[in-house]
Amino acid sequence: MEPALVRIPPFAVAGLKVRTTNQLEQDPARARIPGLWQQFMEEQLAHTIENALPNSPLYGVYGDYENGKEGEFDVFAGVQVAVPPNNAGWLQVPSGWFLRFDGQADTPEARVKVVIGLWQAAWAYFDAPAPAYKRNFNLDFERYLNDGRIELHIGVTAL
């Protein structure tokens, strides 16, 4: 399935953040993203963050890339908020063009497999000879919708 080019309006996400690398994430003993999501879920932050939008999807936001996919980057696990909260960190997702890769998963275990598959599809797309769009490494995000859909949005240069 080909990704869809979409323009996303700005929005704010609040939650928890870690800094990691793709190399660390390949080693289950050193990976930081699973621990980030575990803490987010155990502390039930989706239900306690101030100013969270009702029924907000969960977001995994990737940014502050040091050296593209080779260096460090931040990962933020959170929910969409109307205004920045006082009880959690937050970031602004700026308006921009993204390629959206879509998946579906109905259990937490399936979500992990599906999102890894979406990232693999995105890497393959951008590693292919002459992709139609260039990844900008400004900001990417996963959106986990309440009906089991998963959307991976990869920032691309403006048209």
N, C-alpha and C positions, 0 to 999 in steps of 0.2 A: 504494500500500500504506500502510495506516494504521500509525503507530508504536504500539509496545506499551508500556504502563506497567509498569515493573519496579522492585522494591526491591532495591538492591545493598548487600551487607554491606561493611564497611570492608576495605580492603586497602592495601598499600604498594607504591609504584612507585619504582624507582631508575633514574637515567640522566642526561641532559643537559637544560638549560633555556635558553630565550631569552625575551626580552620583545619584543612586537610589537604591531601594530594591524591591523585588517582593511584599512585604507587602504594600509599598506605591503605587505600580502600580495597586493593587486590588481596591483602593479607587479613583474613578474618580476625587474627589475634591483635592487629593494630588498627583496624578500620574504626573510624570515629562516627560515621553516619548512622550505623545501627544503634549506637549508644545514645546519640542525639534524639532519634525517634523514640527509643525506649523511654528516655527521661520525659519527653514531651507527653507520651501516652500515660505513663505511670502517674505523672503529676496532674493529669487531666487538664492540661493548659488550654485546650480548645474550648473548655467550658468556664475557665476562670480569667482569661485575659479580658481586661476592660475594653469596652468599645468594639468588641468583636461583632461582625455582622451576623445576624441570625442565619443559621444553617450554612455558614461559610464552609467552602471546601477546605481541605488541608493543603498547604503549600510547602514545597521544598524549593527554596530559592538559592541559586548558585551565582556568586559574583566575586568581585575584587580579585580577579584572576591575576596571578603574578606573571605567568609566562604561558598563556594559552592552556592547553591540556597537560603540559609538562610540569607546571609549577604549582604552588599552593593556591588555594581558593577558599572562600567562605561558603558554608552551607547553613541556611536558615530554615528551621522547621517552624511553621506557624499557621495562623489563620488571618483572613482579611479583616481589617479594622476600619471603622469610619474615620477615626482620628487617632493619633498616637496615644497609647495607654501609658499610665504611670507605673504599671506593675509588670512590664515586660519590655525587652528590647524590640526595636522595630526598624523597618527599612521601607523606602519608597521604591516601588517598581516603576520605572519611567515608561512613558508611552514609547512604542517602537514596533518595528517589524520583527516577526518571529516565524520560524517554521514550526508547525505543530505536528507532532507524531502522536497518534492515538492508540490506546489500548483499553482492555476491559479486564477487570479482576473482581471477584466477589468475596474473597477472603484475604486476610492480612498476609498469609503465606503466598497466595497467588500474586498479590500486589508487588511483592519483592521481585518475583520472577518476571512479571510483566514490565516493571519499570527498568530492570536491567536490560531486558530485550529492547525496550524503546531507546535507551542510551546506546546500545550496540548498533541499532538501526541508524541513529543520528551520526555516530562516529563513521559508519560505513558510507553514509551519504556524503559527508564532508571530506572523507579520504578518497572518494572516487575521483577519477580524472574529470576535470572541468565541471564541478557541480554548478547548478544554475544560480545558487546563492552562496555568499561567503559568510561564515560564522564570524561574529564580531568579538566574542569573549567579553562583552560588557556585562550581560546578565542573562541567565537562563532560569527556567522554573518548571517544576512539576506541579500539576494541579490534580488533586485527588477528589473527584466529585462524589457526592453522596450516593449516586446510583451505581458506583463501581467503575465508572469510566476514569481513565487516567490520561491526562494530556501532558506531554513533554513539549515545552516551548523553548526553542533555541534561538537566541538573538542573532539576527542577520543584518548586514549592512542595508541601509535604506535604498529604496528603488529610485 
